Amino acid sequence: MTMQLRWTYDVGKVLAYPHVACRDDQGQAMVVVRELEGSTLIRLDPGQGLRWRTQLPVMPAPQASNEHRGLLCARWHPSQHSCLFTHEDNRVYEIDIRDGQIRRNWEMEFPIETLTFSRLQSGEFQMVVGGKEGQVLGVDANQRIRWRFNGVPKPVCHWFFPFDLDGDGADELFFSLDHCTPTDTDGYFYCLSSSGELRWSKKVIEEISEEIDPHDAHVDCLAVGDVDGDGHNELVASSGPALFDHQGRRRWLLPHVVEHGQHVRILPRSAGKELQIVLVNSWSRRPNVTSLNAAGEVLWRFAPPRHLFEITPLDYDGDGRLEIACPEQSFRFGARGAYGVSILNLDGQLIDAIEFEDAGSRNYDSRYASFVQDAWVDNSPPHYQGPAPSGWGGTSWSCALDLDGDQRDELVLTTWDGRILIFGM
């Protein structure tokens, strides 16, 4: 059995990421997306079509587009039903997931770069907002500012990562900064407590990656789990990669094992109770998916024909065990091109491959075309014989959920020509 294209929805506009695949409080599966250069949110119920379409009251400026300006599905309290959250300029919008109505919108004192939700020891949640000029603050359900952290000189890179690293029941907040070169004095990676106090910080080029991108010293992705089975969580940074214990002390750094790790997950091994660290690298001469054990030893590698970008866990065949989907980096190879998703088991063996066409996003070419073409000289896979890319479409972003109730997860992809593709058995 192989995954086939089950549903296609043509939105007609380039979509921001991340998008959302989830269930509402009545158990109804849904996919919700937002336009990248627009203010429309769309909920689709697979097999049934459009559920609602909501227009935000503010239109974004095209030059201010942020591909990470997607959606969050979150709740303020465990007893409340989930809502959608998104942002534009200096406003946050809270949207009822059931009917698409805007419940609330409130104005922050600065333009917003990213936001997330983190768990408090009480079981409630707070919103954490990062500004384009380096502001970081926590906000409660009544729109009151709980705390501020003022030690950040630049915007947060990509997004926040909330994890309970020390096991006290509250999430710590992890993030690095954008546009920091290795020579910058502010190229740091931060850990804040749930009340916004600095727990520790690390200089990226010294403690997390010796082989970091020379133009932007940052951490792309983090994962937390008890990798070594000692009862305490560990933190893995994809860039590096590097492993830290629950107190922030570095265990190891492996710059020559994975070049510029882009995404990382901590997942079960195929047998036994041990965990493995699975990374996918990007902008590498030899792109691969790599599995490491707690000691940093390589368990397996998978080498694709072109660059992959992401690791999406899913239950591929409904047996209760996880597999992983790795979408390809969305370069632009001419007007249209074929792209793929590799489905691997937890031993790194290819069990399925999905193919689809995409044109890439033209709005990225002016910003990234020359960079991609220059980087391709050093980073093109040696066994790839096709044409060099004409530009970069960003990322074929994916998520997984059992949308039809058959115990097997479907894979949801958004393309850069404005389609939502849902693959399943």
N, C-alpha and C positions, 0 to 999 in steps of 0.2 A: 504494500500500500504506500502511496505517495500523496503528499499534499497537493491539492488542486485549488485553482482560483474559485472560490465559492460565491463571493459577492464583490461587486465593483460599484463605487459611487464616485461620479465625476463632479467635484465641487467647482472646478474651473479656475480656481485661484491657488497660488502657492500657499502651503499650509505651514504654520509655525510648529515648533516642537518644544516640549513633549505634548503629544495628544493623550487622550484618556480612553482606556477600555476598562469598564467596571460594571458593577451591578448597583441598581438603586436599592432602597430599603425594602422594596417589594420583590426583589430578586430578578428584576428585568435587566438583561444585558444591554449594554449600549456602547457606542463609540462617540466621543465628542471631540471636535477639532476647532481650531481657530485659524482664520486667515493670517498670513504673515504680514502682508501690507494692507490689511483692512481691519475692520472692527466687528466682523460677523462671526458668531459662534454657531455651530451646527451640531445637533444631536441626531444620530442615526441609530435605529434599532435594527440589527441585522435580520434580514429576511422580511422586514416590514417597511423599511425606508425611513424617510424624514420624519422625525418626531417633533422637533421645533427648530426654529431659526431665530437668533436674537442679535440685534444690532446694538453695540455699545454706543453711547451718546457722543463719543469723541473719535474722530478719525486721526490715525497716526500719520505723521509726516513720513513720506517714503524713505528719505535719507536717514531716518532714525530707526529703521527696521531692525529688530532684534530677533534672530531666529530662535532664541531661547524663550521668547515671550509666548509661551504656550499656556497650558492649563494645569491646575492642581485640583484634585478631588480630595477634600479634607473636611473635618468637622471640628468644632470648638470643644465639644464635650461628647463622651462616648454615648450618652443617651440621646443625642440629637442626630438627625439624619444628615447625610453628607451634602455639601454644597460644592460648587465650582468656584475657583478663584483665578482671576487673571488681572493684569495691570496694563496701564497705558499712561505714558508721561508720569505724572505724580499722583495718579489715582489707582486705588485698588477696587475691584468689582467683585461682589459676592452674589452668585447666581444660583437660583434654585434649580437643582439638577432635574427635577420632575417636569417642570414646565418652561424652563428657560427664562423666567422672570428675574430681573435684577432686584435682589433683596435690598442691598445696601451698596453705596459706593462712598468712599471717603478719601479725603485729600491728605497726602503726606506733604511734608515741607521741602521735599526734594524730588527730582526725577528718579524713578525706580529702575534699577538694573535687574533685580531678581527677588524672589520671595519663596518662602517655604513654611511648613508647619513643624513644630517640634513638641514632644510630649513633656509635660511637667510631672513632678512626683505625685501630684494630686490626681493624675489620670486625665486632666484637662489638657488642652493644647494651646499654644501661643503661635501667632504668626511672627515670623522673622523677616524683616525687610532690609534689603541692601540697596543703597543709592548709587547713582552713577558717579558721584564725587566721593565715594568711600564711606558713606554713613552706614551703620548697622544698628538696628534697634528691634526690640521685642514689643509686640502689641497684643493686648488681650481682646476678648470677645466684645467688650464695650468700647473698643477703639481707643483705649487708653494706652499710653506708652509705659511699659513696665520697666524698661532699662535701655540704656544707650551704651554702645562701645565706640569710642572716638579715636582709637589708635590705628585706624586704617587710612593710609594715604591715597589709595587708588580703588577703583571699583572691584567688587568681587568677581572672580573669574568663573564664568559659566553659571554656577549655582552653589547654594549651600548644601552641606551633607549633614543631616541630623542623625546621630547614632548614640545609643547608650553604651559607651565604651567601658565605663567603670562599673556598670551593673547596679547603679543606685536607683534605678527606676525613672530617671529623667534623662532626656537626650542632651548630650553635648552637641556643639555646633562646630563644624569643621569647614574651612574654606581657605583658598589662596587668592592672590590678587592678579588682576589682569595687566597685561602690557608691562611686565617687569623683565628686564634683561638681566643676565647673570651678574652684571656689574652694579646694578641698582642696590641701594642699601635697604629698599623696602620690598624685596622679593621674598616675602615670608608666607608661611603656611600656619594657620591659627587654629587653636582649640579654645572655645569659650564654654563656660558653664551655662546651665539653663537660665541663669540670672544675668548673663552677659559679662561675667568676669573672666579675665584672661587666665586660662589654666596653663597653657604653654604655647610657644611658637617655635618654628623651625625655619632656618634660612634654606630655601628650596635647593639652591645650587650646591650647598654643602652637605645637607643631611638627607635629602630625598632623591636627588638625581644629579649625578656627575656628568651625565650626557644629555642634559635637557636642551630643548630647542633654544638656540642662541638668541632668538628674537623674543622669546616669551617664556620666562621661568615660572611655570605654574603646575598645579596638580589637576589633571582632568577628571579623575574618578577615584572614589574610595569605597572600601567594603569593610565590614566589621563582623567578626565571628570568633568563636573559640577554636582556632585552627589547630592548636597543639593538644587540646583536650585537658588542660590543667584547671578548668573551671573559671578562667578569666578570658575576657575577650581580647583579641588582637585587632589592630588596624592595619590594613594594607593600602598603600598608595600606588596607583597604577604607574604614575611617572616614577621612574627609578628602575624597577619597582623597589619599594622599601616596606619592611614590616616593623611595627611598633607595638609594644605591650600596652596594657590597660592604663599605665601611668605615663605613657608617652616616650618611653625609652626605646631607642632603636635596637632591633634584634639583628637585622641584616639589610644590606643594600646590594642590589644585583644589576648594575648598569650594563653589564655585557651579556646578560641573559635575555632581556627584553628591551628592544629599542623603542623609546617613547611609548610606553603603555598607554592606551587610550581609554579602555574600559576594563573593569575588574569585577569579579564576583567570587564570593566564597560559597562553594557548592559541595554536596556530598560526593564521596568517592562512589564508584559503581558497586563496590562490595564493602561490607563492614560499616563502622560508624565514623571512620575518619573523614575529615574534610579536605578539600583541595582548593587552591587559589588558581582561578582561571583568568588569564589576561589576554586581550587582543591588542596588538600594536598597530600603529598608524605612522605614515610618513617614514617607512622603513624600506631599505633595499630588499629585505627578505620578510615580507609580512607573514605573520603566523598567529595562531592561537596556542598559548602555552599554559600548561598546568604545572603548578609547583606544590610541594608539600610544605609542612610547617618549618622545615629546616632550609627551605629555599632550593631544594633539589628538583630538577625537572622530572616530571612523571611522564608527560607525553607532549608532543607538538603536532599541530595540523597546519600544513602549508597550503593556502589557497592560491589560485592563479592571479588574483588581484587583491588590492587592499580591502580588508574588512574593517569594521568600525566599532561594533557593539556586541554585547553578549546578552541575549534575552532568554532566561530560563522558561521552559514550557514543558507540559506533559504531552508529548507528541502522540503517544499511542494509547493513553488512557489507563496505563498500568500502575499509576501512582508514583512512578519514578520520573525524575527530571531528565530532560535533554536540553540542549542549548541551540539557539538560532543565532547566526552571525550574519547580519546584512552587510553588503558590500558598500564601501565608501562611494558616494555618488559623484564621481567625476563626470565631466561632459565629454563624450567621445563623438564629436560631430553633432548633427541635428537631433538624432535619437540614437539610443544604444541599448544593448542588452545588459541587464544587471542581475545579480543573483543573491540568494541567501543560502548559506551552508547550514544544514541541520546535523549536529554531532551528538553522539552519545557521550556519557561521562568518562569514557575511555579515549575520547578524541577521534573516534571512528566516524567517517561520513556515512550517514544513514539516509539522507535525502538532500536534494538540491532543488531550490525554487528559482525559476527564471521569470523576469518581467522586463518590460521596456519602460524607459523613462527618457525624457528630453533634458533633464537637468533644469536648473533655474537660471534664466538669463540675467536676473537681477544680481547674481553673484559674479558674473564674468568681469565686469569692470573693476571689481575690487580684488579678485583672486586669479584672473587668467594668467597674468605674467608670473605671479608667484608659483602657481601650479606648474607652468611650463618650465620654469627654472628648477623647481624642486624635483621634477620628474627625471632630470638627468641623473641625479644622485639616488632617487628613491624608487625608480621603476623596477618592478619585480623582474629578475633576470630571465624567468621562463615565460614572461608575457611578450607576445610577438605582435600585438595589435598597435593601432596608432596612439600617439601621445594625446593626452586630453587637451581640449581647447579651453577648458574652464572647469570650475568646481561648482557643483550643485548643492554642496552642503552635505547632508547625511540622509540616507534612507533609514528613517527612524522607525523602530518597531516596538510593539508590545504584544502580550499574549494573554488570552482569557478563553475559558470554555463558554462560547457565545450561544451554542445551540443545545447545551445540556447533555451531550453524549459522553461526558467525562474526558474528552480529549480537547486540548486547547487549540483554538484557532490563532493564527498569526496575523496581526494587523500592521500593514505598512502604509505610509503616506508617500506619494511620489512628488517630484518637483514639477510635474505638469498638472498638479491639482487633483489627483485621484486618491481615493482610499481603496486599498486592495486588501481583501480578507481571504486568507488561504486556510484550508482545513481538509480533513479526510472526507 
